Amino acid sequence: MASSPTPNVPILTTGLKPKETLTYVFDPDGDVTLVLDNAPDSLPARLDDLKFNTLGESSYLFFGTGSKILRIRASSKHLTLACPYFRRMFRSKFSEGVQFQSQGNAEIKIHESRVLSFILLMCIVHCRMRQVPTVVSLSALTGMAALVDYYECHDAVSVFSDLWIRALENQLPTTPEVKPTLFSFGQPRNYQDPTLDYFNALNWILISWVFYKEDIFRKMSQYLQDHSTGEITANLLPIPAAIIDKLNKQRTAYIQQLIDDLNQLHSKVADGCVQTPGSLFSHSDPKEQCTYLVLGALTKRMMEMNLLRAPAPQSPFPGFGVSKTKARLRDAFKSPSIGNSAHEACKLSSRITTMLSSYSDPVGFDIDDPEFPRRRNAQ
């Protein structure tokens, strides 16, 4: 026999005022009650009054800031069919599983800060399709990716995730001039370059990983290597550590190679003019004038980048980005001309161009890289 609906009664807390309690009924005959204690104050009293645009625009501003308690009347059949996480829970020997097996119902505390995204997930799981938006914000999509990964409900959400991704795919970060959006999911702790869309690229790494979008994953992993100017962190997103580690490893290796090649170039310039390496102590020879001009300019530029000062730059090379460093080398590394076309190849700009010609852009990652953990939705 189905239990009666949970009444909307206040629940006392340690504060002076009781918390308001809402009940959203996804299944009137539901045998599972999911309890979230940080629901946004903006939630309407009834599930039917919740507008799809509210779900689609959920942002990190709602995370953990709500003062309402939300009780969700749900169906164990829907939950177990859609989410292996709940199937294991109800069959387990933990308190929730024991209660469900012995009583035929259970009350489960959900520790989830992405309350609006969780409601959206419940709408999909319980086939309330009219309340599911066809377009969502990037933060809402990121929140859904985190939930889908945790509750392992990839198949249940796949139709909608494909729609959402197609609608947002034209907003993928492509240049360092793209500014981060206010409502992106999470906040970067090491965001150093104001023109770098590091924040949204991380969101897309999670989205593409969870929903298996190979091309997006490759593009965003390439983007983060190329444009990050400090250590790359997951910033509270559930991105596998192996992906973050490889991003940092590839980025720092690239920058270290650039620095090593500049130091090698400095030694070559000190050896003398490209035309005819000779003594550095003859002040009347144009070859030596060429050497002094180029060596002086290179030394000055490298000093400006703190490459010849102690201590030398060390991994993770804060302030150094692959794209940013290469652009700086092209634009700033020039030397005065001695007015002799025979020394064109000696110019610092010519030498830098030759050095950089051996560099290709960082390579994006294969989503099926064996270094990465097996995805939860992998067959």
SULCORVEN-V30000 format. One line per field, one symbol per residue. ss: DSSP state (2 for helix, 1 for strand, 0 for the rest). phi: phi as a letter, one per 20 degrees, with the letter a starting at -180 (. if undefined). burial: I if it has 24 or more other C-alpha atoms within 12 Angstrom, else O. Layout:
# SULCORVEN-V30000
ss->???
phi->???
burial->???
This chain:
# SULCORVEN-V30000
ss->0000000000100000001011111000000111111110000000222002222200022200000111111102222222022222222000222222222001111000002222222222200022200000022222222222222002222222222222222220000000000000000000000000022222222222220002222222222222200000000000002222222222222222222222222222222000000000000002222222222222222222000000000000000002222222222200000000222222022222222200000000000000000000000
phi->.fffgffedfdfcfffdfffddcdeebgefdcdddddcfgfffffdffefefffffdgcffefmdfdeddddecdffffffecggfgfffeeefgffffffednbbdcedeceefffffffffffemeffeefeccffffffffffffffemdgffdgfffffffffdffdggccfefefefdfemcfecfddfeeeggfffgfgfgfffeldfffffffffffffdfdafecflmefeggfffffgffffffffffffffffffgfffffpfffbgbfedeeeegffffffffffffffffffemeddeffgcgelfndcgffffffffedeccfeemcffdgffgffffffffffeedfgefeffegffeffffefe
burial->OOOOOIOOOOOOOOOOOOIIIIIIIIIOOIIIIIIIIIIIIOIOIOIOOIOIOIIIIIIIIIIOOIIIIIIIIIIIOIIIOIIIIIIOIIOOOOOIIOOIOOOIIIIIOIOIIIIIIIIIIIIIIIOOOOIIIIIIIIIIIIIIIIIIIIIIIIIIIIOIIIOIIOOIIOIIIIIIOOOIIOIIIIIIOOIOIOOIIIIIIIIIIIIIIIIIIOOIIIIIIIIIIIIIIIIIIIIOIIIIOOIIOIIIOIIIOIIIOIIOIIIOIIOOIIIIIIOOOOOOOOOOOIIIIIIIIIIIIIIOIIOOIOIOOOOOOOIIIIIIIIIIIIOOIOOOIIIIIOOOOOIOIIIIIIIIIOIIOOOOOIOIIIIOOOOOOOIOOOO
